[in-house]
């Protein structure tokens, strides 16, 4: 539900000029019921001047009369055709004069710690122009030597939720556009389709000298060793005894 502008001042005016219940006023302006009661008691919003919602085109007198006669009626903000689409306004946001001098520091912080952000995203976050962002990226800004990077959230130039959303969007776009090409990128988490489409990496680098003929099938067979093994298959062939008559041993002669 849309809330009125200058909510607290509007609540002050409704408390002072109508008999609408505290609950109805609290629901309309987005405050707590006890806070509205504190306005009536003079403990809250002291010195705040009431803001007339009728003359400022936020309520009609008929709506106020209905709420006064029915305590269960909820006040509805008057339809304003000129205000439609204000929340969708494009372009850089307005930056107060007191914070404009802090924009270069916040731009430098975003460029340094979130290089994935585009110039358009930075422009929307801190309310600056693309030439200024480009000058800080290229370090050609006239005051670049004196600029220190400061978080734009700490400076109040944007909300943490807005910064997180911009970073997530930029990271998702970068991940979608980046192809898987190198071995380092292969170690990263990729989709199943990408991993199945990759070429198999060689287990042994072919550029190492001496390993070009490396095989996992087993050691090469030495033919010379096989021939020697067949030659010395029995003891006689091993000792290679000469052929011819065997001489008898003198000690074995029976006539002696």
Buried (B, 14 or more C-beta within 10 A) or exposed (E): EEEBEBBBBBBBBBBEEBEBBBBBBBBBBEBEBEBBBBBBEEEBBEEBEBBEBBEBEBBEEEBBEBBBEEEEBEBBBBEEEEEEEEEEEEEBBEBEEEBEEBBBBBBBBBBEEBEBBBBEBBBBBBBBEEEBBEBBBEEEBEEEEEBEBBBBBEBEBBEEEBBEEBBEBBEEEEEEEEEEEEEEEBEEEBEEEEEEEEEEEEEEEEEEEEEEEEEEEEEEEEEEEEEEEEEEEEEEEEEEEEEEEEEEEEEEEEEE
